[in-house]
Structures are given as C-alpha cells and as structure tokens.
Amino acid sequence: MKDYADEQYLHARIYAMRGRLLSLKEYTSMAKEETFGVGTGDYIQTKENVFRDQIASIILLAEAMEEYSPLFISFLRMYEASNAKLLFAKAFGKQVLEQWYDIGKYAVLTKDLLDKQVSFDDINTILKGTYLEDALKDTSSYERIEIKIDMCTAKNLYDASISLQSDAKKIFQEFAARRLAVMGMIWQWRLKENYLWSDEKIKSYFEEIYDLFGKQALAQVRIVGEALNIRIDQIRKTGMTPSASDIEHHLEQSFFSWVSSMFHRDFYSIHCVVAYLWLLFYQIRNMFCIIEAKRFNVAFDDLSGRLICEA
C-alpha cells in the first residue's frame, strides 16, 4: 500500500478520468471503424487486452488512499466473479469460452487454473476463507452457484464500506444496495424465463438472500421493484410481453442513469468515486458488446439499442 493521495487529489483525478469516458458518438465511431484488431480472429484475447487497458488505472488507485482501498479492490473483484463462474462451468462439464478477467495482485483465482482439471473440491479449497467462500454452499445446480457468486460479490461490495467514514459509508452502501436490487431482479426474471422456476420458489429464495443485507438493501429492492412494475405495465399496454432480456436491459440502463446522476452530487463526497467505477463497468461492457458485434458482423443500428450509455 503506497497511500500517496488525499481525498481531494483522488476526487480531482476521478473527475479527469470521468471526462475521458466514451460517448455514444464515440461508440458509434468505434463500431464503424477497424478497431480492436478483431479481424485477427482472436476476439477473446482482444477482450482480455481491452479489459486490462481499461482497468489498469483502477489497479493503481487501489494503492492511492488507504481508506478507499477496500472500495477499489471490491470493485475489481466484482469482475473476478466471471472467472469463478467460468471455473464452476468447467467443473460442471459445460462448454465455455475461456475469457479471463485479469485484476492483478488482487485476484483470488489465477488464470493457470484454466489449464487444469479443477474439481469442486479443488475450488472449495481455493475459495475457503475468501469473499467467495459461500458460493459452494449449494452445488445442486449451476444456476444456483451463479446466483451465489453474484450475491457473494454484492456482499463483498457492501462490506467494503467498513473502512469508510460515516457519511461515505452510508453513500457507498446505498450504491451497493441499489446494485444488489438490480442483480436480484435480473436473476428473478432469468430464473422464471430460462429455468422455469415458480414465482413462489423465486420469492422464497430471494427473501432469504435479501435478509442478509439489512433494511437499506430491502428499501432499494422495493424502489427498483416498483419502478420495474411501472415499466412492465407500460410494455404490456402496447400489447407486447416483456422478455427477461428486455427487463435486464431496462434495469441496467436505469441503474446507469441513476449512477450517472450521482456523479456530480458533491465533489467532496464519495459519490464521484463510486459512480465512476460503475460508469467504467458499463464502458467495458459496451466495448465488449462492440467486439462481439464485429465478430458476428452485426450492424451498428442493431447493436446501439443494446448499449448502456447516455443518449
């Protein structure tokens, strides 16, 4: 830990980084030009390179200020959730694309595990005592493990607020609780549409999960749920039936808009730091989406509606 920055320096740096995030116009240009070297055919390596480039500054900032370090590390480990899901998928014998998210020295899992025959027992040993330990409490199905990984990651985000001062802690937990609510809603629709879980089973399963996060998280679940119900009613009035993918896109876009509105709330508060990390999350996601579109020759007009960004 270098601990070389104070709060004002870090916030000023975040503001400068925010100004360099891509706009819809820049995404459009990127999608129409020969970028990323996708034409080489190794699109997985391309995505891994893009991720390392985009996340490099966050790895450095994790050492900038001791109080904020757990915050940055918890966000980095949010990407590691995909690595954990990849290893579990392989253990289940699923065919997978071996894309890895390299978060440097903050990783619990290392990429060399992809070259090994990793069993559930092996994964259990690796994850014991880590923030992902609870992911193996129920291995009855892959979707349950996926949910557990997402919830472990959300809990890790929530717990990262422990080192923060009172006001900053409250703000950060609000972001984490809102994200938990969004992920929970997304998973409920996936389980209903893709895995045919009953409404009663879904409700019981998620009530147990939400109870682990306290009143603030439950309040955010209600806020997100009420807004989603309004959107669903609007869709149904047009004679259409919303799909899980439609709901997921709406929830992600709504969360993005809320996060974006929080960035300039107060220069001296932690709002800008947490908001930037989520805005960067969506930029990486959008860049990956463009890479996939190039791979499959998808026209930008068909792609643009799936990007999560400001108009």
Order of alpha helices (4+ residues) and beta strands (2+ residues): alpha-alpha-alpha-alpha-alpha-alpha-alpha-alpha-alpha-alpha-alpha-alpha
